[in-house]
Amino acid sequence: MKNRDDIRNVAIIAHVDHGKTTLVNELLKQSDTLDEHTQIGDRAMDSNDIEKERGITILSKNTAVKYQGKQINILDTPGHADFGGEVERIMKMVDGVLLIVDAFEGTMPQTRFVLKKALEQHLTPIVIINKVDRPGGRPEEVVDEVLDLFIELGADEDQLDFPVIYASAMNGTSSDDPDLSTQKHTMDPVFNTIIDAIPGPVDNSDEPLQFQVSMLDYNDFVGRVGIGRVFRGTIKVGDAVTVMKLDGSQQNFRVTKLFGFFGLQRQEIQEAKAGDLIAVSGMEDIFVGETVCPANSPEALPVLRIDPPTLQMTFMTNNSPFTGREGDHVTARKLEDRLKMQLHTDVSLRVEDTESPDAWIVSGRGELHLSILIETLRREGFELAVSRPKVIYREIDGTLSEPYENVIIDTPDEYSGSIIESMAERKGEMVNMETGQNGQTRLTFSTPTRGLIGYDSQFLSMTRGYGIMNHTFAEYKPVIRNWEPGRRNGALVSINQGKATTYSIMSVEGRGTIFVDPGTEVYEGMIVGQSSRERDISVNVTKGKNMTNVRSSNKDQTASIKKPTHLTLEESLEFLNEDELLEITPTTIRLRKRILDTNLREKAAKKAKKAKEQE
């Protein structure tokens, strides 16, 4: 059976921040796709604001470029482990991968993760050593590292014979040679290698249709949109087809619209055939992994595996004294509708009802996955409260098990001792330790996921910001009993409502770290700082200085306080204890106790302590 020569389907895979999206930008600019009037900004494929701000890809995106009369379909995939489910499904849509590796950092945890997925699908690899102009770059050593990784992951002989291109995506240069002087302002070596090395899709368009959905999109005008690859046959607008559902049932529908991908645009097309990557509308409740085929030839493709969630949080309506001050959407109905709508496109997310009509359990792939959902909601004008993240336990062969992660840490040598000690406290088991020649140590651990909740900020302060930590889900192992990681220090909790004053903050800052500025409005039960002791301390931060007509001997000294610590959304989630919530509005995030009333909270704490002692 012959292959199509007019198209190539490739995915770009890499560790986070190794330059995937920047390279796609350059391929778009230097191809025959965009007309001379089209201007594209940096990282054009990262289309939403959060992706642009954080410099990460969250959702897989596809584009198509024209080069010498051929169409190259390119899928840009996320590099972060929380979005690994996206990567896995993309591998099914393509015939080859561009593996991008940083010329300085070399192979990293996600390099291994994404390459393993590609090799399992027997895809043809092309290796691009990016950032070759970076000071300290070691492109030839990195190629050896990549080869070792291929061998370790069981690549076959054809895969081991991979072509290598050396590039600087930021500068738009590339070459077949590691020598920096050979770099030229062109992406031709990349384009030519894709066309020569990666096979075109099999042309079996005369057989019955098989189209499988790998990604979902949602559009207010056409409803749910299934994005995927035509594996066999031909599909046309107006065709009556059958969807082979995941539960084994079948559902008939008519194709109302087909879209192809050209540059940064999605364009309507009338038909597509085997090998094409397209979007199909007209199926109201289609899901990832389902197959579209003719009614007279119902043959489903193997179901795509979607990584199950490992972490969950409770999302609830905001019930603090400040409810409705800052957000447009505050009701339970609006929040529930929005969470359910997220399920249209995010297949790794789960939303379950609870006994309370105002709360839902939301499960995702990790802290980043859930914090990005929270950030998206607050930008849309929602007010809500969320609980501390919890890992999801599973019963495996009759044993209660919890998720574990592979953790790889690169740190200056002087911090390695304290990292090993802190990871041991979190039940991390050291698997490997490598000392480099440049004063850097690489530590590898196997660690329970719950031990990593809240570790990021501790790690950054421990390494003065010089450490780099990456972790990926590894497996489920039996639960470690009688151990509950969490914040050791208590909280400074406001006992009244009002505006924080400099005078009162000065009187309590000796008891811990303050989180609020003078003038900040606080309420009873709101957390205004971290206690220096293990227990919570109730404080008054709204008290004003009594005015007297007695002149103070230090009248010329201006009252000054230490600069308060302002926690980010992720740091606030990490800070939470079991009896606390995070209140989120479009303009503010506030840490608070679940029980706001000081007396009721203290009674509940005594009751809980007594119950624990009796166990």
Backbone hydrogen bonds, N-H to C=O, Kabsch-Sander energy under -0.5 kcal/mol:
donor,donor_aa,acceptor,acceptor_aa,energy
4,R,201,P,-3.3
8,R,71,Q,-1.9
10,V,8,R,-0.6
10,V,73,N,-2.9
11,A,96,G,-1.8
12,I,75,L,-3.0
13,I,11,A,-0.6
13,I,98,L,-2.5
15,H,100,I,-0.6
16,V,79,G,-0.8
18,H,15,H,-1.5
23,L,19,G,-2.0
24,V,20,K,-2.2
25,N,21,T,-2.0
26,E,22,T,-1.8
27,L,23,L,-2.5
28,L,24,V,-2.5
29,K,25,N,-2.3
30,Q,26,E,-2.5
31,S,27,L,-0.6
31,S,28,L,-0.7
32,D,66,K,-3.1
34,L,28,L,-0.6
38,T,35,D,-1.9
44,A,41,G,-0.7
46,D,43,R,-1.3
47,S,45,M,-1.5
52,K,48,N,-2.0
53,E,49,D,-2.7
54,R,50,I,-2.6
55,G,51,E,-1.5
56,I,51,E,-1.0
58,I,56,I,-0.5
61,K,76,D,-2.1
63,T,74,I,-2.5
64,A,263,G,-0.6
65,V,72,I,-2.5
67,Y,70,K,-2.7
70,K,67,Y,-2.0
71,Q,6,D,-3.0
72,I,65,V,-3.2
72,I,70,K,-0.5
73,N,8,R,-3.1
73,N,71,Q,-0.6
74,I,63,T,-2.9
74,I,72,I,-0.5
75,L,10,V,-2.1
76,D,61,K,-2.6
76,D,74,I,-0.6
77,T,12,I,-1.4
77,T,75,L,-0.6
83,F,80,H,-2.0
84,G,81,A,-2.0
86,E,83,F,-1.0
87,V,83,F,-1.0
88,E,84,G,-2.1
89,R,85,G,-1.5
90,I,86,E,-1.8
91,M,87,V,-1.6
92,K,88,E,-0.5
92,K,89,R,-1.0
93,M,90,I,-1.8
94,V,90,I,-0.6
94,V,91,M,-0.6
95,D,9,N,-2.3
96,G,9,N,-1.1
97,V,124,T,-2.4
98,L,11,A,-2.9
99,L,97,V,-0.7
99,L,126,I,-3.0
100,I,13,I,-2.6
100,I,98,L,-0.7
101,V,128,I,-2.4
103,A,130,N,-2.6
106,G,102,D,-2.4
111,T,108,M,-0.7
112,R,108,M,-1.8
113,F,109,P,-2.1
114,V,110,Q,-2.9
115,L,111,T,-2.3
116,K,112,R,-2.4
117,K,113,F,-1.5
118,A,114,V,-1.8
119,L,115,L,-2.9
120,E,116,K,-2.1
121,Q,117,K,-1.0
122,H,119,L,-1.7
123,L,118,A,-1.8
124,T,95,D,-1.8
126,I,97,V,-2.2
127,V,163,P,-2.5
128,I,99,L,-3.1
128,I,126,I,-0.5
129,I,127,V,-0.6
129,I,165,I,-2.8
130,N,101,V,-2.3
130,N,128,I,-0.9
132,V,167,A,-1.9
134,R,131,K,-1.9
137,G,134,R,-2.2
138,R,103,A,-2.9
142,V,138,R,-2.3
143,V,139,P,-1.9
144,D,140,E,-1.5
145,E,141,E,-2.1
146,V,142,V,-2.6
147,L,143,V,-2.4
148,D,144,D,-2.5
149,L,145,E,-2.2
150,F,146,V,-2.5
151,I,147,L,-2.5
152,E,148,D,-2.7
153,L,149,L,-2.1
154,G,151,I,-1.6
155,A,150,F,-2.4
160,L,156,D,-2.0
161,D,157,E,-1.0
161,D,158,D,-0.5
162,F,160,L,-1.2
165,I,127,V,-2.5
166,Y,175,S,-2.9
167,A,129,I,-2.9
168,S,173,T,-2.5
171,N,168,S,-0.7
172,G,168,S,-1.3
173,T,168,S,-1.8
174,S,184,K,-1.9
175,S,166,Y,-2.1
182,T,179,D,-1.9
183,Q,180,L,-1.6
184,K,174,S,-1.6
186,T,184,K,-2.5
190,V,187,M,-0.6
191,F,187,M,-2.3
192,N,188,D,-3.3
193,T,189,P,-1.8
194,I,190,V,-2.3
195,I,191,F,-2.2
196,D,192,N,-2.4
197,A,193,T,-3.2
198,I,193,T,-0.5
198,I,194,I,-1.8
203,D,2,K,-2.7
204,N,202,V,-1.2
207,E,204,N,-1.8
210,Q,232,R,-2.3
211,F,292,V,-2.2
212,Q,229,R,-1.9
213,V,290,E,-2.0
214,S,227,I,-2.9
215,M,227,I,-2.3
217,D,225,V,-2.3
219,N,223,G,-2.2
223,G,219,N,-2.8
225,V,217,D,-3.0
226,G,280,V,-2.5
227,I,215,M,-2.8
227,I,225,V,-0.6
228,G,278,I,-2.4
229,R,212,Q,-1.2
230,V,276,D,-2.5
231,F,210,Q,-2.6
231,F,229,R,-0.9
232,R,210,Q,-1.5
233,G,204,N,-1.5
235,I,272,A,-2.7
237,V,270,Q,-2.4
238,G,255,V,-2.8
239,D,236,K,-1.9
241,V,239,D,-0.7
241,V,253,F,-2.7
242,T,293,C,-3.3
243,V,251,Q,-3.3
244,M,242,T,-0.6
244,M,291,T,-3.4
245,K,243,V,-1.0
245,K,249,S,-2.5
248,G,245,K,-1.6
251,Q,243,V,-1.7
253,F,241,V,-2.4
255,V,239,D,-2.4
256,T,254,R,-0.6
256,T,281,S,-1.7
257,K,281,S,-1.1
258,L,269,I,-0.6
259,F,279,A,-2.5
260,G,267,Q,-3.3
261,F,277,L,-0.5
262,F,260,G,-0.5
262,F,265,Q,-2.5
263,G,64,A,-2.7
265,Q,262,F,-2.3
267,Q,260,G,-2.5
267,Q,265,Q,-0.6
269,I,258,L,-2.3
272,A,235,I,-2.3
274,A,233,G,-1.4
275,G,230,V,-3.6
276,D,273,K,-2.5
278,I,228,G,-2.2
278,I,276,D,-0.6
279,A,259,F,-2.2
280,V,226,G,-2.7
281,S,257,K,-2.2
282,G,222,V,-0.5
282,G,224,R,-0.6
284,E,282,G,-0.7
286,I,283,M,-0.8
289,G,213,V,-3.2
290,E,287,F,-1.7
291,T,244,M,-1.2
292,V,211,F,-3.3
293,C,242,T,-2.7
297,S,294,P,-1.4
299,E,297,S,-1.4
307,D,305,R,-0.5
310,T,364,G,-2.0
311,L,364,G,-2.2
312,Q,390,K,-3.2
313,M,362,V,-2.4
315,F,313,M,-0.6
315,F,360,W,-3.0
316,M,385,A,-2.7
317,T,358,D,-1.9
323,T,320,S,-1.8
325,R,322,F,-1.8
328,D,381,G,-1.7
329,H,381,G,-2.6
330,V,328,D,-0.6
335,L,331,T,-2.0
336,E,332,A,-2.8
337,D,333,R,-2.5
338,R,334,K,-2.1
339,L,335,L,-2.4
340,K,336,E,-2.6
341,M,337,D,-1.9
342,Q,338,R,-1.6
343,L,339,L,-0.9
343,L,340,K,-0.5
344,H,341,M,-1.6
345,T,342,Q,-1.1
346,D,342,Q,-2.4
347,V,345,T,-0.9
349,L,346,D,-1.1
350,R,363,S,-2.1
352,E,361,I,-2.7
354,T,356,S,-0.6
354,T,359,A,-0.9
359,A,356,S,-1.2
360,W,315,F,-2.8
361,I,352,E,-2.4
362,V,313,M,-3.2
362,V,360,W,-0.7
363,S,350,R,-2.6
363,S,361,I,-0.5
364,G,311,L,-3.1
370,L,366,G,-2.0
371,S,367,E,-2.7
372,I,368,L,-2.1
373,L,369,H,-1.3
374,I,370,L,-2.2
375,E,371,S,-2.5
376,T,372,I,-2.1
377,L,373,L,-2.3
378,R,374,I,-2.4
379,R,375,E,-1.7
380,E,376,T,-1.0
380,E,377,L,-0.6
381,G,378,R,-1.3
382,F,377,L,-2.1
383,E,329,H,-2.3
384,L,584,I,-2.4
385,A,316,M,-2.7
386,V,582,L,-2.0
387,S,314,T,-1.6
390,K,312,Q,-2.8
392,I,310,T,-2.2
393,Y,391,V,-0.6
394,R,401,S,-2.6
396,I,394,R,-0.7
396,I,399,T,-2.9
399,T,396,I,-1.9
401,S,394,R,-3.6
402,E,477,K,-3.2
404,Y,475,E,-3.0
405,E,447,T,-3.0
406,N,472,T,-2.7
407,V,405,E,-0.6
407,V,445,F,-2.8
408,I,470,N,-3.1
409,I,407,V,-0.5
409,I,443,L,-3.1
410,D,468,I,-2.8
411,T,409,I,-0.5
411,T,441,T,-2.5
413,D,439,G,-2.5
415,Y,412,P,-2.0
416,S,413,D,-1.6
419,I,415,Y,-1.9
420,I,416,S,-2.6
421,E,417,G,-2.1
422,S,418,S,-2.4
423,M,419,I,-2.8
424,A,420,I,-1.9
425,E,421,E,-1.7
426,R,422,S,-0.9
427,K,424,A,-1.8
428,G,423,M,-3.5
429,E,446,S,-2.7
430,M,428,G,-0.6
431,V,444,T,-3.5
432,N,444,T,-1.6
434,E,442,R,-2.7
436,G,434,E,-0.6
436,G,440,Q,-3.2
439,G,436,G,-0.6
441,T,411,T,-3.1
442,R,434,E,-3.2
443,L,409,I,-3.0
443,L,441,T,-0.6
444,T,432,N,-2.7
445,F,407,V,-2.8
446,S,429,E,-2.3
447,T,405,E,-2.4
447,T,445,F,-0.6
449,T,403,P,-2.8
451,G,448,P,-1.2
452,L,448,P,-0.7
452,L,449,T,-1.3
453,I,449,T,-0.7
455,Y,452,L,-2.2
456,D,452,L,-0.5
458,Q,454,G,-0.6
459,F,455,Y,-2.9
460,L,456,D,-2.4
461,S,457,S,-2.1
462,M,458,Q,-2.3
463,T,459,F,-2.0
464,R,461,S,-0.8
465,G,460,L,-2.3
466,Y,463,T,-2.4
468,I,410,D,-2.8
470,N,408,I,-2.3
472,T,406,N,-2.0
474,A,404,Y,-2.8
475,E,404,Y,-1.0
477,K,402,E,-2.5
479,V,400,L,-2.5
481,R,479,V,-0.7
490,G,533,R,-2.9
492,L,529,G,-3.0
493,V,491,A,-0.7
493,V,537,I,-2.6
494,S,526,M,-3.0
495,I,539,V,-1.8
498,G,522,V,-2.2
500,A,520,T,-2.8
501,T,541,V,-2.3
504,S,543,K,-0.6
505,I,501,T,-2.3
506,M,502,T,-2.4
507,S,503,Y,-1.2
508,V,504,S,-0.9
508,V,505,I,-0.8
509,E,505,I,-1.8
511,R,508,V,-2.3
512,G,509,E,-1.0
513,T,530,Q,-2.5
515,F,528,V,-3.4
516,V,528,V,-0.8
519,G,500,A,-3.5
520,T,517,D,-1.9
522,V,498,G,-3.3
525,G,494,S,-2.7
526,M,523,Y,-2.2
527,I,591,L,-2.6
528,V,492,L,-2.9
528,V,526,M,-0.5
529,G,492,L,-1.0
530,Q,513,T,-2.4
531,S,490,G,-1.9
532,S,511,R,-2.7
537,I,491,A,-2.8
539,V,493,V,-3.1
541,V,539,V,-0.6
551,R,549,N,-0.5
555,K,552,S,-1.5
557,Q,554,N,-1.8
558,T,556,D,-0.6
565,T,514,I,-2.8
567,L,565,T,-0.6
572,S,568,T,-2.4
573,L,569,L,-2.1
574,E,570,E,-2.2
575,F,571,E,-1.7
576,L,572,S,-1.3
580,E,577,N,-1.9
581,L,592,R,-2.7
582,L,386,V,-2.5
583,E,581,L,-0.6
583,E,590,R,-3.4
584,I,384,L,-3.4
585,T,588,T,-2.6
590,R,583,E,-2.6
592,R,581,L,-2.3
593,K,525,G,-2.6
594,R,579,D,-2.7
596,L,594,R,-0.7
601,R,597,D,-2.5
602,E,598,T,-2.2
603,K,599,N,-2.2
604,A,600,L,-2.3
605,A,601,R,-2.3
606,K,602,E,-2.1
607,K,603,K,-2.2
608,A,604,A,-2.3
609,K,605,A,-2.2
610,K,606,K,-2.3
611,A,607,K,-2.2
612,K,608,A,-1.9
613,E,609,K,-2.0
614,Q,610,K,-1.6
615,E,611,A,-0.7
615,E,612,K,-0.6
